[in-house]
Amino acid sequence: MERKVDAIVATEWYGRAESWKYVVHDGVMERMKDGMFSFSLVGVFKSVFLPQGYPESVSEDYLQYQFWDTLQAFASTLSWTLVTQASLKGVGVGNQDATVAAATVTWILRDGTGMLGRILFAWQKGSKLDSDAKKWRLFADVLNDIAMFIEILAPFFPSFFTLIVCTAGVFKSIVGVAGGATRAALTVHQARRDNMADISAKDGSQETLVNLAGLIVSLILIPLITDNFSLSLSLFFLFTILHLFANYKAVRSVVMETFNQARLSIVLQQYLKDKRILKFKKNTPIKLGVKLQDVVQSPEEFNLALSTNSMPYLLGVRNVTYLLSNDEFLNGVDAAGWDTKRTLLNWDEWRADWKRKSS
């Protein structure tokens, strides 16, 4: 005989994975599964490889980005197999005339130049990686493919082998800095519950699984490509095309809600076009935190900026500085879904203080 439930006093759920209801029956509180319990391999897979609370705990573009990112990682792993074989051949594996010392020196020089390249790139471009994460992410993958390509060709130029692998080492070190830093920036974008560590950890699990699959496929490829350079090069180009295409689709799938210089420029252009406030050339350079003389160059311009109360908000946008103090504009971008509490505008360090005339 079916029991009669007196009242449902509460319902709880764990994302979309499961839900429970609390009922009172004969004065006793009971917790009951809301629906039939079922064990699912898909559910286990999600719990292992996807962030806790998925999909509510991540951005809407998370799954699409991860799909393409997984595909590019798989292609990159296969390319790495071809490059590794070429590098080992270049340092003398299988050559009786080669010495361990020579191979060791080559590897030390490659790693050393790579370390210097890493430091110099971080010094020159480190501050730009947050604001243009998508661009530098794609840049890193293109540079990585270039590095692997010259490494494949290196064994055919034995006199320049060390120089070539050192150059590739510099490129790869730059890839490491740009790729790692931009991945961190994208993780900040994807995290919706301050769960950046969980997203990063699960991303590592996904990458490990993909690399494992790539290594298994590589074991099948190695007997086919050994001593067959034409096939190796053909496969490398195939994997590279797949790698670049997947990377392009990955960065295109990311929809950032924060302003950087390029996105703010586009939004301002559209706003000005619709409101017909003023006209200016199509590409408006936006620079923040610049010297005051780069913004206003005459007393008239300075007085105009002060009269519109724009100076505290933005320096460096000629002729449109007052827009960021326009309440209508700020309300519009908020309504459109832009996150104005945090920006990626790559501010320089110039600041200004000025005295206003007392009334």
C-alpha positions in Angstrom: 0.0 0.0 0.0 1.4 3.4 -1.0 2.3 5.6 1.9 0.6 9.0 2.1 2.9 12.0 2.3 1.4 14.6 4.6 3.6 17.6 3.3 6.7 18.4 1.5 8.6 20.9 3.6 11.7 21.4 1.5 13.4 20.5 -1.7 17.2 20.5 -2.3 19.3 19.7 -5.4 22.9 19.3 -6.4 23.2 21.3 -9.6 21.4 19.2 -12.2 22.7 16.0 -11.0 20.2 15.0 -8.4 17.4 16.4 -6.2 15.9 15.4 -2.9 12.7 16.4 -1.0 12.0 16.5 2.7 8.6 15.2 3.7 6.7 14.9 6.9 4.9 11.6 7.4 3.2 10.8 10.7 5.1 13.6 12.4 8.5 12.3 11.2 10.8 14.1 8.8 12.1 12.0 5.9 14.5 12.7 3.1 13.5 11.1 -0.2 15.0 11.0 -3.7 13.1 13.1 -6.1 12.8 10.7 -9.0 14.4 7.3 -9.6 18.0 6.8 -8.7 20.2 5.6 -11.5 23.9 5.0 -11.8 25.3 6.6 -14.9 28.8 6.4 -16.4 28.2 9.8 -17.9 27.6 11.1 -14.4 30.8 9.6 -13.2 32.7 11.0 -16.1 31.3 14.5 -15.4 32.2 14.3 -11.7 35.8 13.3 -12.6 36.5 15.7 -15.5 34.1 18.6 -15.1 34.1 21.3 -12.4 31.8 20.8 -9.4 28.4 22.2 -10.0 28.7 22.1 -13.8 27.1 23.7 -15.8 25.9 26.4 -13.3 29.4 26.9 -11.9 31.1 27.9 -15.2 30.5 30.4 -18.0 28.1 29.5 -20.8 31.0 29.2 -23.3 32.9 26.6 -21.1 31.8 23.4 -22.9 32.4 24.7 -26.4 35.8 26.1 -25.5 36.8 22.9 -23.8 35.8 20.8 -26.8 38.0 22.7 -29.2 40.8 23.0 -26.6 40.7 19.2 -26.2 40.9 18.7 -29.9 43.9 21.0 -30.3 45.7 19.4 -27.4 45.2 16.0 -29.1 46.6 17.3 -32.4 49.5 18.9 -30.6 50.4 15.6 -28.8 50.6 13.8 -32.1 52.8 16.6 -33.6 55.0 16.4 -30.5 55.7 12.7 -31.2 57.0 13.5 -34.7 59.1 16.4 -33.3 60.6 14.2 -30.5 61.7 11.5 -33.0 63.4 14.2 -35.2 65.1 15.8 -32.2 66.4 12.4 -31.0 67.7 11.7 -34.4 69.3 15.1 -34.6 71.3 14.6 -31.4 72.6 11.3 -32.6 70.4 8.6 -31.4 71.2 5.6 -33.6 74.4 7.2 -34.8 77.6 5.5 -33.5 79.7 8.6 -34.1 77.6 10.7 -31.8 78.7 11.3 -28.2 76.7 11.7 -25.0 78.6 14.9 -24.2 77.7 16.6 -27.5 74.0 15.7 -27.0 74.1 17.0 -23.4 75.7 20.3 -24.4 73.0 20.7 -27.1 70.2 20.1 -24.6 71.8 22.5 -22.0 72.1 25.3 -24.6 68.6 24.7 -25.7 67.2 24.9 -22.2 69.4 27.9 -21.3 68.3 30.0 -24.2 64.7 29.0 -23.4 65.1 30.3 -19.9 66.4 33.7 -21.1 63.6 33.9 -23.7 61.0 33.2 -20.9 62.4 36.0 -18.8 62.6 38.6 -21.6 59.1 37.8 -22.9 57.5 38.1 -19.5 59.3 41.4 -19.0 58.2 42.9 -22.3 54.6 41.5 -22.7 53.6 40.2 -19.2 51.2 43.2 -18.6 49.4 42.7 -21.9 48.5 39.0 -21.4 45.5 39.7 -19.2 43.9 42.3 -21.4 44.3 40.4 -24.7 44.1 36.8 -23.5 42.4 35.5 -26.6 45.0 37.1 -29.0 48.0 35.9 -27.0 46.5 32.4 -26.6 46.3 32.0 -30.4 49.7 33.6 -30.8 51.2 31.0 -28.4 49.8 28.1 -30.4 50.9 29.5 -33.7 54.4 30.0 -32.3 54.4 26.5 -30.9 53.7 25.0 -34.3 56.5 27.1 -35.9 58.9 25.8 -33.2 57.9 22.2 -33.9 58.3 22.7 -37.6 61.8 24.0 -37.4 62.7 21.2 -35.0 61.5 18.6 -37.5 63.8 20.2 -40.2 66.8 20.5 -37.8 68.3 17.0 -38.5 68.7 18.0 -42.2 71.0 20.9 -41.2 73.5 19.2 -38.9 75.9 22.2 -39.0 73.2 24.5 -37.6 71.4 21.9 -35.5 72.3 23.5 -32.2 71.3 27.0 -33.4 68.0 25.7 -34.7 67.0 23.8 -31.5 68.0 26.8 -29.4 65.8 29.0 -31.5 63.0 26.5 -31.1 63.7 26.5 -27.4 63.2 30.2 -27.2 59.9 30.0 -29.1 58.7 27.2 -26.8 59.6 29.2 -23.7 57.5 32.1 -25.0 54.7 29.6 -25.7 54.9 28.4 -22.1 54.6 31.9 -20.6 51.9 33.2 -23.0 49.9 29.9 -22.9 50.0 29.5 -19.2 49.2 33.1 -18.4 46.4 33.4 -20.8 44.9 30.0 -19.7 44.8 31.5 -16.2 43.0 34.6 -17.5 40.5 32.4 -19.3 40.0 30.4 -16.1 39.1 33.6 -14.3 36.5 34.3 -17.0 35.0 30.7 -16.8 34.8 30.6 -13.0 31.4 31.7 -11.8 31.6 30.7 -8.2 35.2 31.7 -7.4 36.1 28.1 -8.3 39.2 28.9 -10.4 41.3 26.2 -8.6 38.6 23.5 -9.4 38.4 24.5 -13.0 42.1 24.6 -13.4 42.4 21.1 -11.8 39.7 19.6 -14.0 41.3 21.2 -17.0 44.5 19.4 -16.1 42.7 16.1 -15.8 41.1 16.6 -19.2 44.5 17.5 -20.7 46.1 14.4 -19.1 43.4 12.1 -20.6 43.8 13.7 -24.0 47.6 13.3 -23.9 47.2 9.7 -22.9 45.0 9.1 -25.9 47.5 10.9 -28.1 50.3 8.8 -26.8 48.4 5.6 -27.6 47.8 6.7 -31.1 51.5 7.7 -31.4 52.5 4.2 -30.5 50.7 3.1 -33.7 52.2 5.9 -35.8 55.9 5.4 -34.8 56.5 2.2 -36.8 54.9 3.8 -39.8 56.9 7.1 -39.8 60.3 5.7 -38.8 62.7 6.4 -41.7 59.9 7.8 -43.7 60.3 11.6 -43.7 57.8 12.3 -46.3 55.0 10.6 -44.3 56.2 12.3 -41.1 56.1 15.7 -42.7 52.7 15.1 -44.3 51.2 14.0 -41.0 52.8 17.0 -39.2 51.1 19.4 -41.6 47.8 17.6 -41.2 48.0 17.7 -37.4 49.2 21.4 -37.5 46.2 22.4 -39.6 43.9 20.6 -37.2 45.7 22.2 -34.3 45.4 25.8 -35.6 41.8 25.3 -36.7 40.8 24.0 -33.3 42.6 26.8 -31.5 40.9 29.4 -33.7 37.5 27.9 -32.9 38.4 27.7 -29.2 39.3 31.4 -28.8 36.3 32.4 -31.0 34.0 30.5 -28.7 35.0 32.6 -25.7 32.6 35.4 -25.0 34.3 37.9 -22.6 32.0 40.2 -20.5 34.8 42.5 -19.4 36.1 45.5 -21.3 39.6 45.5 -22.8 40.8 48.2 -25.2 39.5 46.5 -28.4 36.1 45.7 -26.9 35.6 49.1 -25.4 36.5 50.7 -28.7 33.9 48.7 -30.5 31.2 49.5 -27.9 32.0 53.2 -27.9 32.0 53.3 -31.7 28.5 51.7 -31.8 27.3 54.0 -29.0 28.5 57.1 -30.7 27.1 56.0 -34.0 23.6 55.3 -32.7 23.5 58.4 -30.5 25.1 60.6 -33.1 27.1 62.4 -30.4 30.2 63.0 -32.5 32.1 61.6 -35.5 35.6 60.2 -35.5 37.6 57.8 -37.6 36.7 54.1 -37.5 39.7 52.9 -35.4 39.8 54.8 -32.1 43.0 54.2 -30.2 42.3 53.8 -26.5 45.2 54.2 -24.0 44.7 54.4 -20.3 47.0 55.9 -17.7 49.0 57.9 -20.2 50.7 61.3 -19.7 48.3 64.2 -19.5 49.9 65.9 -22.5 48.9 63.0 -24.6 45.3 63.7 -23.9 44.9 67.5 -23.8 47.3 69.8 -25.7 45.7 73.2 -25.2 44.1 75.1 -22.3 40.8 75.0 -24.2 40.8 71.1 -24.3 41.7 71.0 -20.7 38.9 73.3 -19.7 36.5 71.3 -21.8 37.5 68.1 -20.1 37.0 69.7 -16.7 33.7 71.1 -17.6 32.4 67.6 -18.5 33.7 66.0 -15.3 35.5 63.4 -17.4 39.1 63.6 -16.1 38.7 61.3 -13.1 37.2 58.5 -15.2 39.5 58.1 -18.3 42.7 59.5 -19.7 43.8 58.9 -23.3 40.6 58.7 -25.3 40.7 61.9 -27.3 37.3 63.6 -28.0 35.3 60.9 -26.2 36.7 61.1 -22.6 33.4 62.3 -21.2 31.5 59.2 -22.2 32.6 57.2 -19.2 31.0 59.8 -17.0 27.7 59.6 -19.0 25.2 57.7 -16.7 23.2 56.7 -19.8 26.2 54.9 -21.3 27.1 53.1 -18.1 23.5 52.0 -17.6 23.4 50.8 -21.2 26.5 48.6 -21.0 25.3 47.2 -17.7 21.9 46.3 -19.3 23.8 44.6 -22.2 25.5 42.3 -19.9 29.0 43.8 -19.7 30.8 43.5 -16.4 31.8 47.0 -15.4 33.0 46.1 -12.0 36.2 44.6 -13.5 38.1 45.7 -16.6 41.0 44.4 -18.6 42.0 47.8 -20.1 45.8 47.4 -19.6 46.3 50.7 -17.7 49.7 52.4 -17.8 51.0 53.9 -14.6 50.6 57.7 -15.3 48.2 59.4 -12.9 47.2 63.0 -12.5 45.9 65.4 -9.9 44.5 68.8 -10.7 43.0 71.7 -8.8 39.5 72.9 -9.7 38.6 76.5 -9.4 36.5 77.1 -6.3 33.1 78.6 -7.0 
